Amino acid sequence: MKALLWRELKQRLNELASRIPVRYAVEFKVEGEVREAYISVDGKTLKWRVSISSIEPYESGKEDLAKRKNQLHSILVIDRIEEIEPISISEFYQDGKSLRELKGYAVAERRPATIEEKNEYERAISDGARQVMEDFRQMGVEIQVSLAEQLAERRKGLTEEQYRRVIRRVAAELEKRYIDPHEAVGIIAAQSIGEPGTQMTMRTFHFAGVREMNVTLGLPRLIEIVDARRIPSTPSMTVYLKPEFEQNEEVVMSVVKSLENTTLLDVADIVTDVTEMTLYIRPDTDKMRERIVDRQDILSALEKVKNVTVVENPDTDEIIVKPQQESFKRLYQLQESLKELTIKGIPKIRRAIARKESNRWVIYTQGSNLKEVLQIDEVDATRTYTNDIIEISEVLGIEAARNAIFLESQRTLQEQGLEVDIRHLMLVADTMTFSGAVRAVGRQGISGRKSSVLARAAFEITTKHLLRAGLLGEVDTLSGVAENIIVGQPITLGTGAVNLVYKGIRRKNKGE
């Protein structure tokens, strides 16, 4: 169902809401039957829903309130305005493409995200794998579906006796790998990751042929992951396109151009003439070709700057920009603002390159902005990836962040040729995210929020933790490892977790 979207000032919106029902004159024409509308203040999110009973051609004097003084075309008869939970502008589509920003008004169709119930997991399991899992259950062993699928595939070439021998061997191997009750899994995981970590080197991966494209690897990257750094040292994205576009070079280059955030200073020199109170912009042809920018892109960006006059110099390639209010302060402010003026692209994406891999194009970026990139229609949201874990948590949720911590730490170790059991890495990822937010393994995160006073004091800032605990009257139940070692008693792990009570033998009295 189509809806009318328009941008409104907060002050005018409050006035409009106070006069319901109202006949509101606007500067745009609306074609077709539209009974629902949404209003935005910032152009990115829609926070008010409007019910329209009818739309009439504009006639002077018939309106109760007007959006502007002249060039009015329609009167909206509004019955109700209500504030709603913010809706992203990207949920609305116009001509098959989602809207990126609402500059004035638009008539668009909403396509909200649909939540579909998945089929039961059991239905996806093949009959062969189901039979294998049942055979293991009879032996008292539960196995993964992936392992059952592999065994079901290999069973085709085996006799019944060989198959029975194989599953007994698999069950025995699984028994060996079970963790004993009260095992110190945290300490083992720390040792298993820490020991290979001492062999890691400090290095970065450099993209050949592109000067500024680097990705941090090795020990610095592992430290970034466990510290849950808000912004990684070299944020980057791997952007995949939808299957119908990933082999089309023209579409790929178009996406690269729309991704890369290019400022005016990246492609032109800015010269200030104080005597004439004028700025001269001299485009650099080589830089423009490298960034896929043409002269019209620069002019279009300059047209959006307020209170300036833009003139093209017919004798040279220069573009003359002059502030309407002539003053040294205004000239300096204009110069600084033009340096950061965005000509095209997405904020935070400083560079983007396309590479052909396995007969398909993949785009790599320097800088990360997952939310904005996923709104591009040609981008495949199911495969596009960023190495910024905090951003993944904010955009896709905590479960996605947990998977990202695991994948990033595994990839970092494998880059150095180090093999660590994935269960140790999964434990670290779970510990960092189980609270619902990504927390660092350190004083500001997991170690600093332990319930035990002595454990916190043993890690860092001993006097501060002990003094605070004394003032607040905190109680330490001595349930962890560090606190029991401090007070000199057995830790509550392994055999120390089991309490034996000896009742003794009751002796019978002579009279009994």
C-alpha positions, -999 to 999 in steps of 0.1 A, spaced: 0 0 0 14 34 -10 19 61 15 28 98 14 60 108 31 71 143 38 96 163 59 84 188 84 98 213 110 92 202 146 75 236 154 51 233 125 44 197 134 33 206 169 11 234 155 -4 209 130 -11 183 158 -28 209 180 -54 218 153 -67 183 143 -89 179 122 -72 203 98 -70 212 62 -33 215 54 -21 232 22 12 217 8 34 225 -22 33 190 -38 7 172 -59 -4 137 -49 -16 113 -76 -38 83 -69 -56 73 -37 -34 79 -6 -50 76 28 -19 71 50 11 93 54 43 95 76 62 126 87 100 129 93 119 156 110 155 145 102 149 128 68 161 94 81 134 82 104 96 85 103 81 92 138 45 103 131 17 85 113 -10 107 96 -45 96 86 -58 115 55 -95 114 47 -91 131 13 -68 152 -10 -82 182 -28 -67 207 -53 -55 239 -37 -79 268 -35 -69 300 -17 -89 306 15 -100 270 20 -70 259 40 -67 261 78 -29 259 78 -3 262 50 32 247 47 45 277 28 32 311 15 32 304 -23 34 276 -49 8 255 -31 -8 227 -51 -29 204 -27 -49 205 5 -46 174 28 -76 168 49 -60 153 80 -81 134 106 -54 122 130 -17 124 138 -1 100 162 35 95 173 48 60 166 80 39 171 106 52 146 105 36 112 136 37 90 131 55 57 148 25 40 117 4 46 99 24 18 106 17 -19 101 40 -49 106 27 -84 119 -6 -70 147 11 -49 147 18 -12 148 54 -1 181 66 14 170 101 26 138 121 25 146 156 13 112 170 6 83 146 0 77 112 -17 50 87 -25 64 53 -17 54 17 -9 64 2 24 79 -32 25 85 -40 62 107 -69 72 87 -101 75 92 -126 102 86 -161 90 85 -192 112 112 -216 103 104 -252 97 112 -275 125 149 -284 125 141 -321 127 124 -320 93 156 -309 76 175 -341 88 177 -369 62 163 -403 71 198 -418 69 212 -393 95 182 -398 117 189 -436 117 225 -430 126 216 -407 155 192 -434 168 219 -460 167 241 -438 188 213 -431 212 209 -468 218 246 -468 228 240 -439 252 257 -413 230 243 -381 215 261 -369 183 258 -337 161 237 -337 130 267 -328 108 285 -359 121 254 -381 115 251 -368 79 288 -377 72 284 -412 87 251 -418 68 270 -409 35 299 -433 43 275 -461 54 265 -468 18 298 -486 11 300 -505 43 286 -539 55 266 -540 87 295 -554 107 319 -526 94 293 -500 101 289 -512 137 326 -512 142 329 -476 129 302 -462 152 317 -480 182 350 -464 174 334 -429 169 316 -434 203 349 -443 220 366 -412 205 338 -390 216 340 -404 252 376 -394 253 368 -358 244 341 -352 270 350 -327 297 350 -340 332 325 -325 357 340 -294 375 368 -291 350 385 -257 350 375 -249 314 383 -211 317 419 -217 328 424 -243 300 409 -219 274 432 -191 287 463 -213 285 453 -227 251 449 -192 236 477 -175 255 505 -200 247 501 -197 209 496 -159 214 532 -156 225 543 -169 191 523 -143 172 540 -115 153 530 -79 148 521 -74 112 496 -59 88 482 -72 55 486 -47 27 464 -47 -5 488 -47 -35 485 -16 -57 465 4 -32 486 27 -9 463 32 20 445 -2 23 459 -21 53 443 -46 76 458 -53 111 466 -89 118 486 -109 144 489 -100 181 476 -64 178 444 -77 162 439 -104 189 444 -77 216 418 -55 198 393 -84 199 396 -93 236 397 -57 246 364 -51 226 379 -19 211 351 6 202 369 14 169 394 -11 155 427 3 142 420 -6 106 382 -10 102 373 -27 69 344 -44 51 340 -72 26 310 -63 5 293 -90 -17 267 -82 -43 236 -101 -50 240 -131 -74 225 -112 -103 250 -83 -100 282 -99 -89 295 -106 -124 283 -73 -139 314 -51 -139 294 -20 -147 271 -24 -117 301 -33 -95 319 0 -104 287 19 -98 285 4 -63 322 12 -57 315 48 -66 284 50 -43 304 35 -14 336 55 -14 333 87 7 351 114 -13 356 149 0 364 180 -20 400 180 -7 405 144 -20 401 155 -56 408 193 -57 431 220 -43 415 249 -25 432 283 -28 422 313 -7 424 348 -21 420 372 9 421 404 -12 391 393 -33 374 374 -5 372 344 -28 380 307 -28 394 290 -60 388 253 -64 412 236 -87 402 201 -96 430 175 -99 423 154 -130 444 124 -119 428 123 -85 393 126 -100 400 97 -123 413 76 -95 382 83 -73 358 81 -103 346 117 -99 337 141 -126 333 179 -126 296 178 -124 298 158 -91 318 187 -76 294 213 -89 264 194 -75 280 192 -41 289 229 -41 253 238 -49 241 223 -16 264 248 4 243 276 17 250 314 15 277 311 -12 279 320 -49 294 294 -72 308 305 -106 327 285 -132 357 303 -147 354 300 -185 392 306 -190 405 280 -167 392 248 -150 388 267 -117 356 269 -98 351 302 -79 332 301 -46 324 334 -29 306 339 5 276 362 2 286 378 35 321 391 30 342 388 62 375 372 71 358 349 96 332 338 72 358 331 45 379 310 69 348 290 81 338 284 44 373 272 36 373 247 65 338 234 57 347 229 20 376 207 29 352 182 45 325 186 19 313 152 8 310 149 -29 297 113 -30 298 81 -10 290 68 25 304 84 56 334 65 72 341 45 40 374 62 30 383 38 2 367 10 -18 383 -14 -44 368 -42 -64 386 -75 -70 376 -104 -91 377 -137 -72 364 -170 -85 347 -154 -115 328 -129 -93 335 -94 -81 340 -87 -44 344 -51 -29 368 -44 -1 367 -11 18 389 9 41 365 21 69 332 5 80 296 16 80 275 -16 80 241 1 85 244 24 55 261 -2 32 233 -28 39 207 -3 26 222 -3 -9 199 -24 -31 226 -43 -50 244 -54 -18 239 -89 -5 231 -84 32 235 -121 40 272 -123 31 285 -87 36 309 -86 65 328 -61 87 357 -66 111 341 -40 135 326 -62 162 309 -34 181 292 -22 149 280 -57 142 265 -58 177 247 -25 172 233 -33 137 227 -71 138 225 -79 175 245 -97 202 243 -132 186 259 -119 155 286 -101 176 293 -134 194 299 -152 160 321 -123 149 343 -126 179 347 -163 173 354 -159 136 378 -130 139 399 -147 167 400 -180 147 410 -162 115 437 -142 133 452 -173 148 450 -192 115 467 -164 96 498 -171 118 495 -209 112 484 -215 148 457 -241 156 435 -237 186 405 -259 194 374 -239 185 357 -247 218 382 -225 236 375 -196 212 337 -202 215 340 -200 253 358 -166 251 331 -154 227 303 -166 250 319 -150 281 323 -117 263 286 -115 252 265 -135 276 254 -103 294 237 -89 263 265 -65 254 301 -69 242 324 -67 272 362 -67 272 383 -93 290 398 -68 314 394 -43 342 366 -24 324 348 -56 315 346 -92 327 374 -92 353 362 -58 367 326 -70 372 331 -103 390 309 -109 420 340 -118 442 357 -89 459 390 -107 463 390 -118 426 386 -82 415 413 -71 439 437 -98 427 434 -86 391 440 -48 392 436 -18 415 437 -38 447 433 -11 473 404 6 455 384 -27 453 390 -36 490 382 -1 503 350 0 483 340 -34 494 346 -25 531 326 7 528 296 -11 511 298 -42 533 302 -66 504 303 -104 512 326 -128 493 312 -164 491 347 -178 480 332 -197 451 359 -190 425 395 -199 420 415 -168 428 397 -160 461 402 -195 474 439 -194 466 442 -160 484 427 -174 516 447 -206 514 420 -233 509 412 -258 481 396 -243 450 361 -254 441 371 -273 409 379 -309 402 382 -329 435 379 -296 454 343 -293 442 332 -325 459 325 -326 497 326 -360 514 308 -366 546 318 -395 568 291 -406 592 311 -434 609 300 -468 621 275 -468 649 285 -492 676 258 -513 693 253 -511 730 256 -543 750 219 -543 759 208 -541 722 
